[in-house]
Amino acid sequence: MMSAEWITPEWPAPPRVRALMTTRHGGVSLPPYDSLNLAGHVGDDPQAVAENRRILRRHLPAEPLWLTQVHGAGVAEAGVDATGVEADAALARAPAQVCAVLTADCLPVLLCDTHAHVVAAAHAGWRGLAAGVLEATVRAMRIGPARILAWLGPAIGPDAFEVGEEVRQAFIEQDPLAATAFRPALPGTLDGAPRKWLADLYTLARLRLKAMGVDQIYGGAGCTYSEARRFYSYRRDGRTGRMAALIWLD
């Protein structure tokens, strides 16, 4: 078993804000879930998942509020909602309440405010972004957007995330500027229209955050699909584990 490998967000969050993102290293799961799989719904040995969560728990002040993620826009609140609640974002206002989202290509977004009154984590794949999960999370924080900081964790990169025209249209219908987040992936049809597009989740998230007035945006690098040594990727592997992005207040 390799030692646990975390990613620590590089952002000017207040000292009371703590955050980390796991990689695939440091757990006990066997291939294809090797090794720090934190999801119980992907076919891994439940005992291995439980042990992986125990390993992670040693670095946290409390058990995370684990969500049942559905690629929607629901927002749960730590201290109010119970583990297993159906939601794709979580927020906390009190110390030692840990928000968490699981990802394996989708974009994890961590948020806090400049005075450390509230923190949040959002699971922002393309469906969640289109459904408005970031907008719902920012509204639920009840903080002026100018005081909110956002960190974009590792997701499938813009050179690997191939989507159909219906995905592109879903975003452009909401915001014409979203067209800047897509480029042709395959040769066009007879009428010149591209068959597939490469989508940039990082750009889509930044556009939506900035449209709400959130301008302090950090992260947004890396590619889960191409960095197989460090990250799980559902698009690359199919059967695979999940990483966690976590945030809490001291």
SULSUL-V106948 format. One record per pair of residues at least 4 apart in sequence whose C-alpha atoms are under 8 Angstrom apart, sorted by the first residue. I is the first residue (numbers start at 1). J is the second residue. Records with the same first field share a line. If there is no record, write none. Layout:
I->J  J
//
This chain:
1->26  27  28  35
2->25  26  27
3->25  26  27
4->22  23  25  26  27  36
5->22  23  24  25  26
6->20  21  22  23
7->20  21  22  23
8->19  20  21
9->19  20  21  151  153  219
10->218  219
11->151  218  219
13->17  112  113  114  149
14->114  115  116
16->116  249  250
17->112  116  119  247  248  249  250
18->247  248  249  250
19->245  246  247  248
20->245  246  247
21->153  243  244  245  246
22->243  244  245
23->36  230  231  232  243  244
24->34  35  36  37  229  230  231  232  241  242  243
25->34  35  36  230
26->35  36
27->34  35  36  37  51  52  55
28->34  35  36  48  51  52
29->33  34  35  36  37  44  45  48  49  52
30->34  35
31->35
32->239  240  241
33->37  44  239  240  241
34->241
36->49  52  241  243
37->44  49  52  241  242  243
38->49  50  52  53  102  241  242  243  244
39->44  49  102  241  242  243
40->44  46  49
42->239  240  241
43->239
44->48  49  241
45->49
46->50
47->51
48->52
49->53
50->54
51->55
52->56
53->57
54->58
55->59
56->60
57->61  62  63
60->98
61->96  97  98
62->96  97  98
63->97  98
64->97  98  99  100  246
65->78  82  83  84  90  97  98  99  100
66->83  84  85  99  100  101
67->83  84  85  86  87  88  89  100  101
68->84  85  86  87  88
69->86  87  88  123
70->86  87  88
71->88  123  124  125  127  128
72->87  88  127  128  131  132  133
73->87  88  89  128  131  132  133  134  136  137
74->86  87  88  89  133  136
75->87  88  89  90  91  133  136  137  140
76->80  81  85  87  88  89  90  91
77->81  90  91  92
78->82  90  91  92  93  97  98  99
79->92  97
81->85
88->101  122  123  124  128  133
89->101  120  121  122  123  133  137
90->99  100  101  120  121  122  137
91->99  118  119  120  121  137  140  141
92->97  98  99  118  119  120  248  249
93->97  117  118  119  249
94->117  118  249
95->248  249  250
96->248  249  250
97->248  249
98->246  247  248  249
99->119  120  121  246  247  248
100->121  244  245  246  247
101->108  121  122  123  244  245  246
102->108  123  242  243  244  245
103->107  108  123  242  243  244  245
104->155  224  231  232  233  234  241  242  243
105->125  154  155  156  224  225  232  233  234  235
106->123  124  125  126  155  156
107->123  124  125  152  153  154  155  156  201  202
108->121  122  123  124  152  153  154  155  245
109->121  122  123  124  150  151  152  153  245
110->119  120  121  122  150  151  152  153  245  246  247
111->119  120  121  148  149  150  151
112->116  117  118  119  120  148  149  150
113->117  118  119  143  147  148  149
114->147  148  149
116->249
118->141  249
119->141  247  248  249
120->137  141  247  248
121->245  246  247
122->133  134  137
123->128  133
124->128  129  133  134  205
125->129  201
126->130  167  201
127->131
128->132  133
129->133  134  204  205
130->170  171
132->136
133->137
134->138  205  208  209
135->139  208  209  212
136->140
137->141
138->142  143  145
139->143
143->147  148
144->148
145->212  213  214
146->213  214  215  216
147->214
148->214  216
149->214  215  216  217  218
150->214  216  217  218
151->217  218  219  220
152->202  217  218  219  220  221
153->219  220  221  245
154->220  221  222  223  224
155->201  221  222  223  224  225
156->160  161  201  222  223  224  225  226  233
157->161  200  201  202  221  222  223  224  225  226
158->198  199  200  201
159->198  199  200
160->198  225  226
161->198  199  200
162->185  196  197  198  199
163->167  168  196  197  198  199
164->168  195  196  197
165->169  195  196  197
166->170
167->171
168->172  178  179  182  197  199
169->173
170->174
171->175  176  178  179
172->176  177  178  179
177->207
178->182  204  207
181->199  200  201  203  204
182->197  198  199  200
183->197  198  199
184->194  195  196  197  198
185->194  195  196  197  198
186->194  195  196  197
187->194  195
188->192  193  194  195
189->193  194  195
200->204
201->205
202->206  220
203->207
204->208
205->209
206->210  217
207->211
208->212
209->213  214  215
210->214  215
222->227
223->227
224->228  230  231  232  233
225->231  232  233  235  236
227->231
228->232  233
231->243
232->240  241  242  243
233->237  238  240  241
234->238  239  240
//
